[in-house]
Amino acid sequence: MPYAFVQDVPADAAMYQRIVDGLGPETAPGLIAHVAIVRPEGGLRYVDVWESEADWDRFAEERLHPVVHAILAEIFGDDLPPEPERTEIDVLHVWAP
């Protein structure tokens, strides 16, 4: 069964693009879909679907966190804010290429 979640983050499109650029073009193993949505009230909402939670954990630890933490360190120094809460969601069906 896939692992999926929604996460609201206090980032804008420019910060998101820095993260994407830092991750590079290689697709993450186990990623089924990632959608970044601009929230009308500010920030972004991520909707992610992964083959497994282990795939997500590996990607977050090995690729995502090093990029995001470096960007956040420019803003906050050594006092990084906590990671925004993720809300797991149940996937009924994924239709993707």
Beta strands, then each sheet from edge to edge (+ up, - down):
strand 1: 3-9
strand 2: 31-38
strand 3: 44-50
strand 4: 86-89
sheet 1: 2+ 3- 1+ 4-
end
